[in-house]
Amino acid sequence: MIKWYVIRTKPRKEFEVENLFSQAGFTVYNPKYCQDGTVRPFFPGYLFLKFRYPEQYRTVIYSRGVQRVIGNSSGPISLDSEIIKCLKSREKNGLIELMKYGEEPRPGDEIVVMEGPLKGLRGLFYRNLSDKERVLILLNYVAYQGSLMIEKSKIKKICRDEGRASRV
């Protein structure tokens, strides 16, 4: 029976091993994210591979760039396919979306700036800008109304209960 397994790769060989197994007809999943314009593996040194144990085990462990299949003395430990589905559900355009401060805000949500010189500033989330790394928020203070462009990673959506608790 074909199941998912975790493969430990040699250092910085995740993409090479992914290509090798893909070309050989295996189902492989190497979750990735983008940081500073560079695509990186979400789990450095690891990837997920679907294969038949024990029939294909020797082919897998003796493949170029593979260190081992994660397991114990009884053999490799398979993963539930729900884990893979959960990881894939966090992807946008093939990359895992990283939200440092909780869930992604939607237009109209109240947000607070969590980092930098504007830390603590509150506003309304207006929209994502084209490069997807910056967002536009609307500020409305005593004598000032305006908009601010800021990095998405520096804001946090304020939950309804959280906003009430801070006002009491």
N, C-alpha and C positions, 0 to 999 in steps of 0.2 A: 504494500500500500504506500502511495506517495504521501509524504508528510513534510512539513517545514522544519528545518534545523538551523541552528546558528553556527556559522563558519567563522573561525578565527583566521584572519589573513596575516601575512607578513606585514611589517610596518609600511604604511603608505602604498599598499598594493590593492586597496579595495576596488578601485575602478578597473584595474587590469584583470582582477579575478572576476569581477562582474561581467566584463566583456568576454572573457574566456568561456564562462559557463553559458552565457547567452548564445554565443556562437555554436556551442555544443548542444543546444536545444533544451537546456535546463531552464526552469522558472527560477529566477533570481530576483531578490529585492534588496536594493542598497539605498536606504533612505538618505536624502541629501537636504541641505539647507544652504542658503546664500548668506555670506557675511563679508562685508566690505567688497562686494562685487565678485567674490570668489565662491564657487560651488565646493562645498566640503561634505564629507560623510557625516551623518548625524551620529553614528556610532563608530568612531575611528577604530579600525582594526577588526571590524565585524561586519558581516552581511548575512542575509537570510537566503537559504537555498532549499528548494523543494526537490527531494529525491527519494528513491526507494531504498530502504535499509532492510537487509544487508546487501542486496544485489548490486547497488551502485556505490557502496561505501568506499571501496578501494579506489575507484575512479575519482571520487571526490577528494579523498585525503592525499592522493598522489598527484593532484593537479598543481601546476605551477602557481606559486603565490599563496597556497593554503598551508597554514600551520597545523590546524586540527579542527575537528568537529566538536563542539561543546557537549559534554556528557559526563558520565561517571564510569565506574568499573564495569557496569552492566552494558555500556555502549552509549551511543548518542541519545540525547533527550530531545524528543520532538516538541514542537510548539503548537499551541492551538491556533488555528487560522484566524481567530478573532483578534489576536494580537497584531497580525499583519493588517487586517482590515482597519483596526483602530489607528495604527500609524498612518496608513494611506488616507484615512479620513481627515487628517490634519494637513494634507498637502494642498497646495495651490500651484498650478502649472508645474507639477512634478517636484516641487520643493516643499519641505515642511515649513510651515509658517510659525515663526517664533514670536510669541507675545510674552514679553518679560513680566508684565504686570497684569496677568489675568486675561479675560476674554477680550476679543477685539471689539472696539466701540463701533456703533452704527450712527449714521447722521441723526442728530438730535439728542444723543446721549450726553450726559454731563460727565466731564473728565477733569482730572487734576494732573498737573505737570509734576513728575516724580524726580526729575534730575535737572541739574544745571542751575544757572542763575535765576530762572523763572520758577524754581521749585515751589510748590504750594499754590501756584496760580490755578484758578478754576475757570472753566469755560464750557462751551458746547462743542461737541465734535461736529464739524461741518462736512468734510469729505476727504478721501484719499487723493493725493496728487498723482500725476502720471507715473512717477518713478516708484511708487508703492512704498517708499521708505519714508516719505514725508507726508504730513497731514495738515489740514487747515482747521484751526479751531477759532471759534468766535468768542471774543471777550466782551463782557458788559460790566463795567465797574462805574462807580459814582459819576465821574465826569468824563469817562472814556468809553467809547465803543469802537471796536476794531477787530481785525483778524490777525492771526499769528500763524506762521508756517513753522512747524517743528518736526523733529524726527519722531516717527511713530513709536519707536522703542522707549521714548521718554515719557509717555503718558499712560494713565490708568483710568479705565472706566469706573465711575462711581456708581455703586449699586444703590438702589432706592433706600434700603435700610441704613447703609453706611452714611449717606447724605443726611438723613434725619438724625442719626446719633451724634454727628458733629455739630448740629445746630442747637441741640438741647443743652 
